[in-house]
Amino acid sequence: AASAAAAAPDASDASAAASAASPGAVAPALSVAAEAAKQDALKRIEHLRRRLGDVIARNDEADELTRVPRGELLMDETFKAQLVAEGETRVRELRARLERENLVADYMSSKIVAECWDTMQTHGSAIVALNTPGLMVHKYPLKAEDKTARLGRRIAFLRRVELAEQEHFKNRGLAEKEKSGGEEDGTQPEGAPEGDKEHAREVASSSDSRVDARSVFDLRVDAPLGEGAAVSKKPSDAASSNPNPATDSYEACLYDPSALYPPRRKISQFSLLQMTVREAKAAFNESFASTEAEKQKFVDKIAEINARIVDIRKELAGHTDDDAPLFECVVDKIEQEEYVLSVKDSELKSTRWLSPEERAAAEAAAEAERERIRAKGENPPEDRALREMMGGRLEKAEEVGVPDELPKPDWMIEIDKEDWNDEQRKQGREFENKAKVYREELAKRRVLLAAELVRLHEESAETVVRHDEMLAEFLVQKLATDQRVAEMEADVVALACEVETALHDDEREEERLALAVDAARETREKTRAACSAFQLELDAARKKRDACDAQNQKLDREFKRDFADADDLFDALHALYKRRKPRKQTGLKRASSFVSSGGVSSGTSTPRGTTPAMRVTTPGTPGGSSVTGSDKNLAKEEVPSTLSHVSEHDPFRGASGRPASENTREATPPAPEPLDSYSDRPEGTDDEWWFRLVEARDRKIAKEEELRVFDAQMREMGRLKAKLVSADDAAVAAESASRAAAAAHAAKRRDALYDLSLPVRMLQTYVEALEPEFELGGIADLEAQAAAKADAVLIDRSVVEHLNEVIQGHGAGKVETLVAIKDFKKGIYDLQWEKERLAMEGEDASHKIKEIQMARAPVGLLRDVLVEEDLARGPPPKTKGETLAGAARETDAAAQRRRAELASLEQRLEHAKALHARRVAEKRKELLKTRRKKEAVAEANEAIATKAREMDGAVRDVAALRDAEIGGGAETDNSREAKARKMRALVTQSKLRHIAKAQEEEMLALRAELERARLRTFPSFVERPSVRLPDIKRGSRGGRR
């Protein structure tokens, strides 16, 4: 328990130490580490509390013999001391850390104040409007004068001297010019007017006197602004001084923009513009001070009006309804210069730290209050509520004001009116007269006070409005000053950029170009020397190659001369002499190169363990023997280039991403196979001829190998020569480009020296423009209006009228086209309606034909139709008196009618079949014709589409070429042409789509008409189940019965 109690004060002391170490720090200074330590301490305390409670509970539940009394519980003093020491250590560490953080914060704040506040001559503030939200005018903050200002004053002094000198020489030149108009001895010519003589004498006297520069300009370096015109040593100087004090300002010292061609003069103009900006800001700050005083007058006046309104309301208490809130002038924090350095208690979000003395005093005061309350007794809720809500008073506050009635004397209140005596009645009448007069005067005064109250309210509102209007006018003056300052600051930036470009960038660029020209010249000299040296080497190599080629041809001539006596074997031996293609070896390997070649060692004998580089044939060895590792020292002087080439050619070099060879030489071809005496030797060749052939062939192969090496060397040297020539050409081009760049840079600097930036001011005027109406609502509407105004351009009215005429012309043409299209479509629709009408009439006719064909035959025809069946069963006797002769005649007539009807029906059937076949053929022809027409239209459409695609591709190619030639400046024209092409393509596609749709509809209509015609030609023999002939037959019998 003591350990837990010791840990709790440590945590509280840690927090108190944190608060004590940071009297001016905000809450985040304590935040992370202190909160974590506090939570850790609370967790440990809670853990100890649980352990202690568990120990006490187990002790209470133990037996009486083993139970330890509460007073005998032991406490771990060592652990307690450890916890106390740990808490004190943490408190010290936290105090030291917070003190260091506070020290850093204080140092940073002091440095910020010293650099950003103490260095300011005029601090920033503003004048806020009384009743216009957002209306405020800021003052210009000005830094204290530094070395830049001192340099500006010196430059202004030199500029004033320059202007004074120019004025002096200007007056002196004018005087000399006037004096030179007369005679050289100073006399006037004869006939000159008297006024001219007097003027000449004045000019002469003025030219004799010296002009004092101080009479024209104040030449003092540190002279305050505006004192130059007032200071003069002599009365004559004061009389002749410049009457315009504006000439003493820095703005009067500025150079004309057309005279800023030397860079040094731009530097002087730069400093003068900075001083002019400071001068303009200081002048505005003086106006700001006067405006601030004016605002204070307005505030004082409003305060006086409010005080008077309060007095009137007190006097009219209970007799006026004027309870409107008074306008209170609130001083905004931005109007106070020191508000950025002052911190109010209300702005503190953390708990204010109290020192131990302040904490003890607060606790003592609280304890005294508790003792006072305890001594007073109970604190009932109603008293506490009355004190908190109504200030401890239940009655209504007395109304302060003038009484409505004149106060009566005491005797009039104490004595009834019926008991008054004559004197009292007389006094009563006098009192009533006085009361009446009092009421009348009070009513008049209240009326006047009410009118004055209304007037004061109006005056207060008018005062606020006048102040805001005055501040708005002052804001216009501030905006004008801002515009002037912005113009001068823009000039300062432009001059700084030009000076930086002229004195730094251009000079560095000129040095870089000079170095580039020198480097290019040295490179060109080196490449030219390398080309000359290599040309000598190339000539020497070419001579060696020509000599080797001559030796090779000499070997051919010697072979023909030596083997001319071989007769029939010459052709075979010459073929073997010329053969170089390796043969495919089949069967067993040759026994040895020495035996196969007739005892001569061949150039392809390859001992085991040698490399291709060691098996290269050396032309100088006898018999063309190969150089192996053992014979390497014997052939050092003969053609080492082949050996180096073969040894440097690595076939696995390309596996790592590198080229297969470091040089561009071709791979060495395989060595030709040696002659084999068993397979290659012609029949009838003796050993002498064979050995001579082998020896001559080996010499020829060695010489060809040497010539091949020389050719490869020449090709390699040719490629190297081409590289050297290209490098020399590149060096020459680079030198020319460097010299051209240097010349262009010099011309650019010369042009930039006299390419002056002259300011141009344009007066703003009113332009009539119809703002587009949007119905988006809210911020989207404002954004749409801003986007619509972003690309607005001010152009002349004639241009707009011309564009309107062009647009109206195009619109009229389009309207005429649309009217023509409408009329054309109207005709198409009329034809379609006429076609549909005819189709409907045709359908009605076909339905009528079907109805006629499906009509039931009358009863009178049944006899003719059923003749055959009646004959089969015999004529039924109608009456008993019928004779046999009459029955025979009736049967013959019925048979003839039946035969005639059958023949007629057969003819009609044949005619219907022929007519059907002819109509089917005609419709098939029409269908074939329609299909051909459809195919032709489809092909035409495909051709049109192909042509359109080709034309579109050609147009895109032409547009791309034109854009590449013109560059990025024709993006607007290209976009317009692209939009026009897209519009034409859309119109063309729409027309083609309409044409295809109309053709498709026409084909569908033709197909439907063809189908109706095909159905119309078929004969109709409709049989209904309910009217079959047997049924009709039975019905007729029933009818007869």
QUITA-V725414 format. One record per pair of residues at least 12 apart in sequence whose ideal C-beta (glycine too) atoms are under 7 Angstrom apart, sorted by the first residue. I is the first residue (numbers start at 1). J is the second residue. D is the distance in whole Angstrom. If there is no record, write none. Layout:
i/j/d
I/J/D
I/J/D
This chain:
i/j/d
1/52/5
2/75/5
2/80/6
3/48/6
3/76/6
3/79/6
3/80/5
3/83/6
4/45/6
4/48/4
4/49/6
4/52/6
6/80/5
6/83/6
6/84/5
7/41/6
7/44/6
7/45/5
7/48/7
7/83/5
7/87/7
8/45/6
10/41/7
10/83/7
10/84/6
10/87/3
11/38/6
11/41/4
11/42/7
13/87/7
13/91/6
14/37/6
14/87/7
14/90/6
14/91/5
14/94/6
15/34/7
15/38/6
17/91/5
17/94/6
17/95/5
18/30/5
18/34/5
18/94/6
18/98/6
19/353/4
20/353/6
21/95/5
21/98/4
21/99/5
21/102/7
22/98/5
22/102/6
22/353/7
23/353/6
24/102/7
25/98/7
25/101/7
25/102/5
25/105/7
26/350/6
27/349/6
27/350/4
29/98/6
29/101/6
34/94/6
37/90/6
117/341/7
119/143/6
119/144/6
120/141/6
120/142/7
120/143/6
120/144/7
121/142/5
121/143/6
121/144/4
122/139/7
122/141/6
122/142/4
122/285/6
123/141/6
123/337/4
124/138/7
124/139/6
124/141/4
125/139/5
125/334/7
125/335/6
125/336/7
125/337/5
126/138/4
126/139/7
126/334/5
126/335/6
127/291/6
127/292/6
127/295/6
127/335/7
127/471/6
128/332/5
128/334/7
128/335/6
129/468/5
129/471/5
130/329/6
130/464/5
130/467/5
130/468/6
131/464/5
131/468/6
132/468/5
135/468/6
135/471/6
135/472/7
135/475/7
137/471/6
137/474/6
137/475/5
137/478/5
139/285/6
139/288/5
140/281/4
140/284/6
140/285/6
142/278/7
142/281/6
142/282/7
148/274/7
149/275/7
151/271/6
152/271/5
152/272/7
152/274/6
152/275/4
153/221/6
153/222/6
154/221/6
155/268/5
155/271/5
155/272/6
156/250/6
156/253/5
156/272/6
156/275/6
157/219/6
157/221/5
159/253/4
159/268/7
159/272/7
160/217/4
160/218/7
160/219/6
160/253/6
161/219/6
163/217/6
164/213/4
164/216/5
164/217/5
164/219/7
167/216/5
168/211/5
168/213/7
171/211/6
172/207/7
175/203/5
175/206/6
175/207/4
176/207/7
178/200/7
178/203/5
179/203/6
179/204/6
179/207/6
182/200/6
188/200/6
212/237/6
215/237/5
215/240/5
215/241/5
216/242/6
217/247/7
218/231/7
218/248/5
225/248/7
225/249/7
225/279/7
226/245/5
226/248/6
228/248/4
229/241/6
229/242/6
229/245/5
229/248/6
249/279/6
250/272/6
250/275/4
250/276/5
250/279/5
251/276/5
251/279/7
253/272/6
254/269/7
254/272/5
254/276/7
255/269/5
257/756/6
257/758/5
257/759/6
258/756/6
258/758/7
260/756/6
261/753/6
261/754/5
261/756/7
263/499/6
263/502/4
263/503/6
266/495/5
266/498/6
266/499/5
267/499/6
269/495/6
270/492/6
270/495/5
270/496/6
270/499/7
273/488/5
273/491/6
273/492/5
274/492/6
276/488/6
277/485/6
277/488/5
277/489/6
280/481/6
280/484/6
280/485/6
281/485/7
284/478/7
284/481/5
287/477/7
291/474/5
294/470/7
295/467/6
298/463/6
298/467/4
299/329/5
301/463/6
302/327/6
302/329/6
302/460/6
302/463/6
305/456/5
305/459/6
305/460/5
306/326/5
308/456/6
309/326/6
309/453/6
309/456/5
312/449/5
312/452/6
312/453/5
314/400/5
314/401/6
315/401/6
315/402/6
315/449/6
316/401/7
316/446/6
316/449/6
316/450/7
317/399/4
317/400/6
317/401/3
318/399/5
318/401/6
319/446/6
320/450/6
322/453/6
327/460/6
327/464/6
402/442/6
405/435/6
406/434/6
406/435/4
406/438/4
412/428/7
487/759/7
494/757/6
502/752/7
506/749/5
509/745/6
510/745/6
513/738/7
513/741/6
513/742/4
513/745/6
514/742/7
516/738/5
517/735/7
517/738/4
517/739/6
517/742/6
520/731/7
520/734/5
520/735/4
520/738/5
521/735/6
523/731/5
523/734/7
524/731/4
524/732/6
524/735/5
527/724/7
527/727/5
527/728/4
527/731/5
528/728/6
530/724/6
531/724/5
531/725/6
531/728/5
534/720/7
534/721/6
534/724/6
538/717/5
538/721/6
541/713/6
541/714/6
541/717/6
542/714/7
544/710/6
545/710/4
545/711/7
545/714/6
548/706/6
548/707/5
548/710/5
549/707/6
551/703/6
552/703/5
552/704/7
552/707/5
555/699/6
555/700/5
555/703/6
559/577/6
559/696/5
562/692/7
566/689/6
569/682/6
569/684/7
569/685/6
569/689/7
572/682/4
573/689/7
573/693/5
576/675/6
576/680/6
576/693/6
576/697/7
577/693/6
577/696/6
577/697/5
577/700/7
580/672/5
582/670/6
582/672/6
582/673/5
583/673/5
590/676/7
593/605/4
593/674/6
596/674/7
596/676/5
596/677/6
596/678/7
597/674/5
597/675/6
597/677/7
597/694/5
598/677/5
598/687/7
598/690/6
598/691/5
598/694/6
600/623/5
600/691/7
600/694/5
600/695/7
601/623/6
601/625/5
602/674/4
603/617/4
603/624/4
603/625/7
603/626/5
603/671/6
603/674/7
603/698/7
603/701/7
604/626/7
604/671/5
604/673/7
604/674/6
605/626/6
607/628/6
610/628/5
610/629/6
612/646/6
613/643/6
613/646/5
613/647/4
614/627/7
614/628/5
614/629/5
615/628/7
616/642/6
616/643/5
616/646/6
617/671/6
617/702/6
617/705/6
618/635/4
618/638/5
618/639/7
619/638/6
619/639/6
619/702/4
619/703/6
619/705/6
619/706/5
620/635/7
620/638/4
621/635/6
623/695/7
623/698/5
624/698/4
624/701/6
624/702/5
639/706/6
639/709/6
641/709/6
641/713/6
642/709/5
645/665/6
645/668/7
646/668/5
648/662/7
649/661/5
649/667/6
663/716/7
664/716/7
664/719/6
665/712/6
665/716/6
666/712/7
672/701/6
675/694/6
675/697/7
677/690/7
767/794/6
771/785/7
772/788/5
839/1009/7
842/1012/7
846/1012/7
846/1016/5
850/1020/6
853/1020/4
853/1022/7
854/1020/7
854/1022/5
856/1027/6
862/1032/7
862/1036/6
864/897/6
864/898/6
864/901/6
866/1033/7
867/894/5
867/895/7
867/898/4
868/898/7
875/887/6
875/891/6
912/1019/5
915/1017/6
916/1017/4
916/1018/6
919/1013/6
919/1017/4
920/1014/7
920/1017/7
923/1010/5
923/1013/6
923/1014/6
926/1010/7
927/1010/6
930/1003/7
930/1006/5
934/1003/6
937/999/6
941/992/7
941/996/7
948/988/7
955/981/6
959/974/7
959/977/7
